[in-house]
Amino acid sequence: MAEITLGGKEIEVDEDGFMEEPDLWDQNVAIDLAKIEGVQEMTERHWKVVNYIRGYCQKFGIAPMIKKLCNECDLKLKEIYEMFPSGPAKGACKVAGVPKPTGCV
């Protein structure tokens, strides 16, 4: 594990860059994580995806399936990949500060 500065604070991340303590997440942390993932600007659509993932994960303890994410956010999978080039699992979930998905999202 390593510590990196995100949102002006030192945060532990795993070998894939996912936060070890999701409770430390805030919007400034998300913005810095997004830059690491190749997202230079967090638009309203980015926040919609990130907030949905966070809410779903808090409620169910896992990241949402990709089909559910697309349906609930009214986006096509292609659009999510355009927004988060490394994809919904690696990119969007990482920016959302949730634990690394273990299955197919």
TIVO-2410 file (N, C-alpha, C; in nm, 3 decimals):
# residues 105
REC num residu      c1      c2      c3 atome chaine
REC   1      M   0.083  -0.118   0.000     N      A
REC   1      M   0.000   0.000   0.000    CA      A
REC   1      M   0.087   0.125   0.000     C      A
REC   2      A   0.031   0.228  -0.057     N      A
REC   2      A   0.105   0.354  -0.067    CA      A
REC   2      A   0.016   0.467  -0.018     C      A
REC   3      E   0.079   0.577   0.016     N      A
REC   3      E   0.005   0.698   0.051    CA      A
REC   3      E   0.028   0.800  -0.058     C      A
REC   4      I  -0.081   0.862  -0.103     N      A
REC   4      I  -0.071   0.969  -0.201    CA      A
REC   4      I  -0.154   1.087  -0.152     C      A
REC   5      T  -0.123   1.204  -0.204     N      A
REC   5      T  -0.198   1.323  -0.166    CA      A
REC   5      T  -0.315   1.340  -0.261     C      A
REC   6      L  -0.433   1.338  -0.205     N      A
REC   6      L  -0.557   1.357  -0.280    CA      A
REC   6      L  -0.642   1.458  -0.206     C      A
REC   7      G  -0.687   1.559  -0.276     N      A
REC   7      G  -0.771   1.660  -0.212    CA      A
REC   7      G  -0.703   1.729  -0.096     C      A
REC   8      G  -0.570   1.737  -0.102     N      A
REC   8      G  -0.494   1.805   0.002    CA      A
REC   8      G  -0.469   1.722   0.127     C      A
REC   9      K  -0.498   1.592   0.122     N      A
REC   9      K  -0.471   1.507   0.239    CA      A
REC   9      K  -0.404   1.378   0.195     C      A
REC  10      E  -0.328   1.320   0.286     N      A
REC  10      E  -0.259   1.194   0.259    CA      A
REC  10      E  -0.358   1.080   0.274     C      A
REC  11      I  -0.370   0.999   0.169     N      A
REC  11      I  -0.468   0.890   0.169    CA      A
REC  11      I  -0.399   0.762   0.124     C      A
REC  12      E  -0.426   0.654   0.197     N      A
REC  12      E  -0.371   0.523   0.161    CA      A
REC  12      E  -0.451   0.465   0.047     C      A
REC  13      V  -0.378   0.413  -0.053     N      A
REC  13      V  -0.442   0.346  -0.166    CA      A
REC  13      V  -0.379   0.209  -0.184     C      A
REC  14      D  -0.456   0.119  -0.245     N      A
REC  14      D  -0.403  -0.015  -0.272    CA      A
REC  14      D  -0.315  -0.012  -0.397     C      A
REC  15      E  -0.270  -0.129  -0.440     N      A
REC  15      E  -0.179  -0.137  -0.554    CA      A
REC  15      E  -0.243  -0.090  -0.685     C      A
REC  16      D  -0.376  -0.083  -0.689     N      A
REC  16      D  -0.446  -0.035  -0.808    CA      A
REC  16      D  -0.494   0.109  -0.795     C      A
REC  17      G  -0.462   0.173  -0.683     N      A
REC  17      G  -0.498   0.313  -0.663    CA      A
REC  17      G  -0.634   0.336  -0.600     C      A
REC  18      F  -0.700   0.230  -0.552     N      A
REC  18      F  -0.829   0.246  -0.484    CA      A
REC  18      F  -0.806   0.285  -0.339     C      A
REC  19      M  -0.890   0.373  -0.289     N      A
REC  19      M  -0.878   0.421  -0.151    CA      A
REC  19      M  -0.900   0.306  -0.053     C      A
REC  20      E  -0.816   0.302   0.050     N      A
REC  20      E  -0.831   0.202   0.155    CA      A
REC  20      E  -0.938   0.243   0.257     C      A
REC  21      E  -0.959   0.373   0.273     N      A
REC  21      E  -1.059   0.423   0.368    CA      A
REC  21      E  -1.158   0.513   0.294     C      A
REC  22      P  -1.266   0.455   0.239     N      A
REC  22      P  -1.363   0.533   0.162    CA      A
REC  22      P  -1.426   0.650   0.239     C      A
REC  23      D  -1.424   0.646   0.370     N      A
REC  23      D  -1.481   0.755   0.449    CA      A
REC  23      D  -1.402   0.885   0.434     C      A
REC  24      L  -1.280   0.878   0.382     N      A
REC  24      L  -1.199   0.998   0.362    CA      A
REC  24      L  -1.232   1.068   0.231     C      A
REC  25      W  -1.319   1.007   0.151     N      A
REC  25      W  -1.356   1.062   0.021    CA      A
REC  25      W  -1.434   1.192   0.037     C      A
REC  26      D  -1.406   1.286  -0.051     N      A
REC  26      D  -1.488   1.405  -0.067    CA      A
REC  26      D  -1.471   1.450  -0.213     C      A
REC  27      Q  -1.537   1.557  -0.251     N      A
REC  27      Q  -1.532   1.600  -0.391    CA      A
REC  27      Q  -1.391   1.638  -0.436     C      A
REC  28      N  -1.312   1.697  -0.347     N      A
REC  28      N  -1.175   1.733  -0.384    CA      A
REC  28      N  -1.090   1.609  -0.409     C      A
REC  29      V  -1.112   1.506  -0.328     N      A
REC  29      V  -1.043   1.379  -0.349    CA      A
REC  29      V  -1.085   1.321  -0.484     C      A
REC  30      A  -1.214   1.327  -0.513     N      A
REC  30      A  -1.266   1.274  -0.640    CA      A
REC  30      A  -1.204   1.346  -0.759     C      A
REC  31      I  -1.190   1.475  -0.750     N      A
REC  31      I  -1.131   1.553  -0.860    CA      A
REC  31      I  -0.988   1.508  -0.885     C      A
REC  32      D  -0.911   1.487  -0.779     N      A
REC  32      D  -0.772   1.442  -0.795    CA      A
REC  32      D  -0.767   1.298  -0.848     C      A
REC  33      L  -0.855   1.212  -0.800     N      A
REC  33      L  -0.861   1.074  -0.853    CA      A
REC  33      L  -0.899   1.075  -1.000     C      A
REC  34      A  -0.991   1.163  -1.038     N      A
REC  34      A  -1.033   1.173  -1.177    CA      A
REC  34      A  -0.916   1.211  -1.267     C      A
REC  35      K  -0.835   1.304  -1.223     N      A
REC  35      K  -0.718   1.345  -1.302    CA      A
REC  35      K  -0.623   1.228  -1.322     C      A
REC  36      I  -0.603   1.148  -1.217     N      A
REC  36      I  -0.518   1.029  -1.228    CA      A
REC  36      I  -0.575   0.934  -1.333     C      A
REC  37      E  -0.707   0.927  -1.342     N      A
REC  37      E  -0.775   0.838  -1.436    CA      A
REC  37      E  -0.794   0.900  -1.575     C      A
REC  38      G  -0.737   1.017  -1.597     N      A
REC  38      G  -0.745   1.079  -1.729    CA      A
REC  38      G  -0.867   1.166  -1.752     C      A
REC  39      V  -0.939   1.199  -1.646     N      A
REC  39      V  -1.056   1.286  -1.655    CA      A
REC  39      V  -1.012   1.424  -1.607     C      A
REC  40      Q  -1.003   1.517  -1.700     N      A
REC  40      Q  -0.952   1.650  -1.665    CA      A
REC  40      Q  -1.057   1.740  -1.601     C      A
REC  41      E  -1.185   1.717  -1.635     N      A
REC  41      E  -1.291   1.800  -1.577    CA      A
REC  41      E  -1.409   1.712  -1.540     C      A
REC  42      M  -1.455   1.726  -1.417     N      A
REC  42      M  -1.572   1.654  -1.370    CA      A
REC  42      M  -1.698   1.736  -1.404     C      A
REC  43      T  -1.772   1.685  -1.502     N      A
REC  43      T  -1.895   1.752  -1.543    CA      A
REC  43      T  -2.012   1.702  -1.458     C      A
REC  44      E  -2.128   1.760  -1.483     N      A
REC  44      E  -2.249   1.717  -1.412    CA      A
REC  44      E  -2.276   1.568  -1.437     C      A
REC  45      R  -2.251   1.522  -1.559     N      A
REC  45      R  -2.271   1.380  -1.591    CA      A
REC  45      R  -2.173   1.291  -1.514     C      A
REC  46      H  -2.048   1.336  -1.499     N      A
REC  46      H  -1.950   1.261  -1.420    CA      A
REC  46      H  -1.999   1.247  -1.275     C      A
REC  47      W  -2.044   1.359  -1.218     N      A
REC  47      W  -2.089   1.357  -1.079    CA      A
REC  47      W  -2.213   1.268  -1.063     C      A
REC  48      K  -2.300   1.266  -1.165     N      A
REC  48      K  -2.418   1.181  -1.159    CA      A
REC  48      K  -2.376   1.035  -1.145     C      A
REC  49      V  -2.278   0.991  -1.225     N      A
REC  49      V  -2.229   0.854  -1.219    CA      A
REC  49      V  -2.161   0.826  -1.086     C      A
REC  50      V  -2.073   0.915  -1.045     N      A
REC  50      V  -1.999   0.898  -0.919    CA      A
REC  50      V  -2.094   0.892  -0.800     C      A
REC  51      N  -2.188   0.983  -0.795     N      A
REC  51      N  -2.282   0.986  -0.681    CA      A
REC  51      N  -2.373   0.864  -0.681     C      A
REC  52      Y  -2.412   0.816  -0.799     N      A
REC  52      Y  -2.493   0.695  -0.805    CA      A
REC  52      Y  -2.414   0.576  -0.751     C      A
REC  53      I  -2.290   0.562  -0.798     N      A
REC  53      I  -2.205   0.451  -0.752    CA      A
REC  53      I  -2.188   0.457  -0.600     C      A
REC  54      R  -2.159   0.575  -0.547     N      A
REC  54      R  -2.139   0.588  -0.402    CA      A
REC  54      R  -2.266   0.551  -0.326     C      A
REC  55      G  -2.379   0.602  -0.370     N      A
REC  55      G  -2.505   0.573  -0.302    CA      A
REC  55      G  -2.539   0.425  -0.307     C      A
REC  56      Y  -2.521   0.364  -0.423     N      A
REC  56      Y  -2.550   0.222  -0.438    CA      A
REC  56      Y  -2.459   0.139  -0.348     C      A
REC  57      C  -2.331   0.174  -0.348     N      A
REC  57      C  -2.234   0.100  -0.268    CA      A
REC  57      C  -2.263   0.116  -0.118     C      A
REC  58      Q  -2.302   0.233  -0.076     N      A
REC  58      Q  -2.335   0.254   0.065    CA      A
REC  58      Q  -2.458   0.174   0.105     C      A
REC  59      K  -2.554   0.162   0.012     N      A
REC  59      K  -2.678   0.091   0.042    CA      A
REC  59      K  -2.661  -0.062   0.037     C      A
REC  60      F  -2.586  -0.111  -0.064     N      A
REC  60      F  -2.577  -0.255  -0.085    CA      A
REC  60      F  -2.441  -0.317  -0.055     C      A
REC  61      G  -2.339  -0.234  -0.032     N      A
REC  61      G  -2.207  -0.286   0.002    CA      A
REC  61      G  -2.124  -0.332  -0.116     C      A
REC  62      I  -2.175  -0.316  -0.238     N      A
REC  62      I  -2.102  -0.352  -0.359    CA      A
REC  62      I  -2.130  -0.247  -0.466     C      A
REC  63      A  -2.045  -0.246  -0.568     N      A
REC  63      A  -2.068  -0.155  -0.681    CA      A
REC  63      A  -2.184  -0.208  -0.766     C      A
REC  64      P  -2.256  -0.119  -0.831     N      A
REC  64      P  -2.369  -0.165  -0.914    CA      A
REC  64      P  -2.322  -0.237  -1.040     C      A
REC  65      M  -2.406  -0.327  -1.089     N      A
REC  65      M  -2.380  -0.391  -1.218    CA      A
REC  65      M  -2.382  -0.282  -1.324     C      A
REC  66      I  -2.303  -0.300  -1.429     N      A
REC  66      I  -2.291  -0.197  -1.532    CA      A
REC  66      I  -2.425  -0.166  -1.597     C      A
REC  67      K  -2.507  -0.268  -1.620     N      A
REC  67      K  -2.638  -0.245  -1.682    CA      A
REC  67      K  -2.725  -0.155  -1.595     C      A
REC  68      K  -2.722  -0.178  -1.465     N      A
REC  68      K  -2.799  -0.096  -1.371    CA      A
REC  68      K  -2.745   0.047  -1.370     C      A
REC  69      L  -2.613   0.060  -1.369     N      A
REC  69      L  -2.550   0.192  -1.371    CA      A
REC  69      L  -2.593   0.269  -1.496     C      A
REC  70      C  -2.588   0.204  -1.611     N      A
REC  70      C  -2.628   0.269  -1.736    CA      A
REC  70      C  -2.775   0.310  -1.732     C      A
REC  71      N  -2.860   0.218  -1.688     N      A
REC  71      N  -3.004   0.247  -1.684    CA      A
REC  71      N  -3.037   0.359  -1.587     C      A
REC  72      E  -2.984   0.353  -1.467     N      A
REC  72      E  -3.017   0.452  -1.365    CA      A
REC  72      E  -2.960   0.590  -1.396     C      A
REC  73      C  -2.848   0.595  -1.466     N      A
REC  73      C  -2.787   0.724  -1.500    CA      A
REC  73      C  -2.825   0.769  -1.641     C      A
REC  74      D  -2.908   0.687  -1.709     N      A
REC  74      D  -2.954   0.718  -1.845    CA      A
REC  74      D  -2.837   0.743  -1.940     C      A
REC  75      L  -2.739   0.651  -1.936     N      A
REC  75      L  -2.620   0.661  -2.021    CA      A
REC  75      L  -2.596   0.527  -2.089     C      A
REC  76      K  -2.537   0.533  -2.205     N      A
REC  76      K  -2.494   0.411  -2.273    CA      A
REC  76      K  -2.355   0.376  -2.224     C      A
REC  77      L  -2.318   0.248  -2.232     N      A
REC  77      L  -2.186   0.205  -2.187    CA      A
REC  77      L  -2.077   0.284  -2.259     C      A
REC  78      K  -2.095   0.307  -2.387     N      A
REC  78      K  -1.997   0.384  -2.464    CA      A
REC  78      K  -1.975   0.523  -2.403     C      A
REC  79      E  -2.083   0.585  -2.356     N      A
REC  79      E  -2.071   0.718  -2.296    CA      A
REC  79      E  -1.992   0.713  -2.165     C      A
REC  80      I  -2.012   0.607  -2.088     N      A
REC  80      I  -1.937   0.594  -1.962    CA      A
REC  80      I  -1.788   0.578  -1.992     C      A
REC  81      Y  -1.755   0.499  -2.095     N      A
REC  81      Y  -1.615   0.484  -2.133    CA      A
REC  81      Y  -1.557   0.614  -2.188     C      A
REC  82      E  -1.639   0.696  -2.252     N      A
REC  82      E  -1.592   0.827  -2.298    CA      A
REC  82      E  -1.565   0.918  -2.179     C      A
REC  83      M  -1.648   0.908  -2.077     N      A
REC  83      M  -1.633   0.992  -1.958    CA      A
REC  83      M  -1.519   0.943  -1.870     C      A
REC  84      F  -1.509   0.812  -1.854     N      A
REC  84      F  -1.407   0.748  -1.770    CA      A
REC  84      F  -1.330   0.650  -1.858     C      A
REC  85      P  -1.222   0.696  -1.922     N      A
REC  85      P  -1.151   0.613  -2.020    CA      A
REC  85      P  -1.107   0.476  -1.969     C      A
REC  86      S  -1.081   0.462  -1.841     N      A
REC  86      S  -1.039   0.332  -1.789    CA      A
REC  86      S  -1.159   0.245  -1.750     C      A
REC  87      G  -1.281   0.294  -1.778     N      A
REC  87      G  -1.401   0.214  -1.761    CA      A
REC  87      G  -1.476   0.239  -1.632     C      A
REC  88      P  -1.593   0.175  -1.622     N      A
REC  88      P  -1.675   0.195  -1.503    CA      A
REC  88      P  -1.617   0.133  -1.377     C      A
REC  89      A  -1.552   0.018  -1.388     N      A
REC  89      A  -1.498  -0.047  -1.269    CA      A
REC  89      A  -1.370   0.023  -1.222     C      A
REC  90      K  -1.273   0.033  -1.309     N      A
REC  90      K  -1.146   0.092  -1.269    CA      A
REC  90      K  -1.158   0.243  -1.251     C      A
REC  91      G  -1.218   0.310  -1.347     N      A
REC  91      G  -1.222   0.456  -1.343    CA      A
REC  91      G  -1.331   0.514  -1.256     C      A
REC  92      A  -1.455   0.486  -1.291     N      A
REC  92      A  -1.567   0.548  -1.219    CA      A
REC  92      A  -1.572   0.506  -1.073     C      A
REC  93      C  -1.550   0.378  -1.046     N      A
REC  93      C  -1.553   0.332  -0.906    CA      A
REC  93      C  -1.438   0.391  -0.826     C      A
REC  94      K  -1.322   0.403  -0.889     N      A
REC  94      K  -1.208   0.462  -0.818    CA      A
REC  94      K  -1.236   0.608  -0.785     C      A
REC  95      V  -1.288   0.683  -0.882     N      A
REC  95      V  -1.319   0.825  -0.859    CA      A
REC  95      V  -1.427   0.838  -0.751     C      A
REC  96      A  -1.519   0.742  -0.747     N      A
REC  96      A  -1.626   0.745  -0.647    CA      A
REC  96      A  -1.575   0.709  -0.508     C      A
REC  97      G  -1.452   0.661  -0.498     N      A
REC  97      G  -1.394   0.632  -0.367    CA      A
REC  97      G  -1.447   0.505  -0.303     C      A
REC  98      V  -1.506   0.418  -0.382     N      A
REC  98      V  -1.558   0.292  -0.328    CA      A
REC  98      V  -1.453   0.183  -0.341     C      A
REC  99      P  -1.468   0.074  -0.265     N      A
REC  99      P  -1.370  -0.034  -0.277    CA      A
REC  99      P  -1.366  -0.093  -0.419     C      A
REC 100      K  -1.252  -0.147  -0.454     N      A
REC 100      K  -1.233  -0.207  -0.586    CA      A
REC 100      K  -1.337  -0.316  -0.607     C      A
REC 101      P  -1.411  -0.310  -0.718     N      A
REC 101      P  -1.510  -0.414  -0.746    CA      A
REC 101      P  -1.443  -0.550  -0.760     C      A
REC 102      T  -1.508  -0.653  -0.709     N      A
REC 102      T  -1.453  -0.786  -0.717    CA      A
REC 102      T  -1.509  -0.865  -0.833     C      A
REC 103      G  -1.622  -0.820  -0.886     N      A
REC 103      G  -1.683  -0.891  -0.998    CA      A
REC 103      G  -1.701  -0.797  -1.114     C      A
REC 104      C  -1.788  -0.833  -1.202     N      A
REC 104      C  -1.817  -0.753  -1.320    CA      A
REC 104      C  -1.921  -0.649  -1.283     C      A
REC 105      V  -1.886  -0.522  -1.303     N      A
REC 105      V  -1.984  -0.415  -1.277    CA      A
REC 105      V  -2.038  -0.364  -1.407     C      A
***
